[in-house]
Amino acid sequence: MLSILLLGGGGLYWWGLIVDQRIAVLAGAGALGGALILLVGQGGIAPAAFPAVVLAAGLAGSLKWVHQPVWQAVGWPLYVLVVLALGFRLLPGFAPVPVLATPGAGNPSMVWFAPEKLLLLGLVPPLVLTPVTPGSGWFGRDRPRLTVALILGITLLALIPLALALGFARPGWVAGSLPVLAYRLADHLVFTCVLEESFFRGIVQTALIRGFADRGWSQAAPLGIIAASLFFGGAHVGGGAAFMLLATVAGLGYGVAYYLTGRIQDAVAVHFAVNAIHQLFLSAPAVR
């Protein structure tokens, strides 16, 4: 039940935001509210986390609805710090909970869910800024599907050889039960790709491009994309220097997709495709 509420509610909520359908947003939020109750009941969100939840929700709401320049200047840096603290699981009161059992001999292993991601889904996608995009042309926002396909191909051509050289990819189909693979991919789409692209591209990259443009820098867009990609790579510090490099290169592809089309779902699509290909076809178990 928890996994259905999380994935179904999260997907419906984000889709409603993308297509501006309030009913879908409310229905998705209702399902996520049910998931929140279950998470509290299972000990995933303890009372110690309630102050952080209230603070984060109040901060995000005020940035959405209070447009005073002073508060916007102060509130956005605080918001970024709160999002990063939740993303790095630095705030107290949150604990992973099991959502799915992995079949196997003996005691089955469990698939776990980090409750912070549920809070982030409510905090980040609604605050995606109005994108900065170039003018119309044969490539970009007038032909988003072609743009996504080309950028995905270029990104894969850059990433796969680099990942193989660094030892982060091993060709081969990943064995596992279909329900578990399907859940992992769906969870990755909603609670990784949507969250990361909404934050790093929809908020950080857009804010950087605007900031550079306000300073009169002629190359504001490339600089903003590069800076946001470096930030994205740095956020993957837990995987080591090689993984940070791969994330930075991937971030360039995601950032270009978002800049050219102005649609956050296109950055999400490229991100999800790259990670799905890696998880399904380039993560074979190591030979021991």
RAKAVEN-V610155 format. One record per backbone hydrogen bond with DSSP energy under -1.0 kcal/mol. NH is the residue of the N-H (numbers start at 1). CO is the residue of the C=O. Records with the same first field share a line. If there is no record, write none. Layout:
# RAKAVEN-V610155
NH: CO / CO
This chain:
# RAKAVEN-V610155
5: 1
6: 2
7: 3
8: 4
9: 5
10: 6
11: 7
12: 8
13: 9
14: 10
15: 11
16: 12
17: 13
18: 14
19: 15
21: 16
25: 21
26: 22
27: 23
28: 24
29: 25
30: 26
31: 27
32: 28
33: 29
34: 30
35: 31
36: 32
37: 33
38: 34
39: 35
40: 36
41: 37
42: 38
43: 40
44: 39
46: 93
49: 46
50: 47
53: 49
54: 50
55: 51
56: 52
57: 53
58: 54
59: 55
60: 56
61: 57
62: 58
63: 59
64: 60
65: 61
66: 62
72: 68
73: 69
74: 70
75: 71
76: 72
78: 74
79: 75
80: 76
81: 77
82: 78
83: 79
84: 80
85: 81
86: 82
87: 83
88: 84
89: 86
90: 85
95: 44
97: 113
99: 111
100: 111
102: 109
111: 100
113: 97
117: 114
119: 115
120: 116
121: 117
122: 118
123: 119
124: 120
127: 124
128: 125
129: 202
141: 260
143: 140
147: 143
148: 144
149: 145
150: 146
151: 147
152: 148
153: 149
154: 150
155: 151
156: 152
157: 153
158: 154
159: 155
160: 156
163: 159
164: 160
165: 161
166: 162
168: 163
170: 282
172: 281
174: 280
181: 177
182: 178
183: 179
184: 180
185: 181
186: 182
187: 183
188: 184
189: 185
190: 186
191: 187
192: 188
193: 188
194: 189
196: 192
197: 193
198: 194
199: 195
200: 196
201: 197
202: 197
204: 199
205: 200
206: 201
207: 203
208: 204
209: 205
210: 206
211: 207
212: 208
213: 209
214: 210
216: 213
217: 212
220: 217
223: 219
224: 220
225: 221
226: 222
227: 223
228: 224
229: 225
230: 226
231: 227
232: 228
233: 229
234: 230
235: 231
236: 233
237: 234
239: 236
240: 237
244: 240
245: 241
246: 242
247: 243
248: 244
249: 245
250: 246
251: 247
252: 248
253: 249
254: 250
255: 251
256: 252
257: 253
258: 254
259: 255
260: 256
261: 257
262: 258
266: 263
267: 263
268: 264
269: 265
270: 266
271: 267
272: 268
273: 269
274: 270
275: 271
276: 272
277: 273
278: 274
279: 275
280: 276
281: 277
282: 278
284: 170
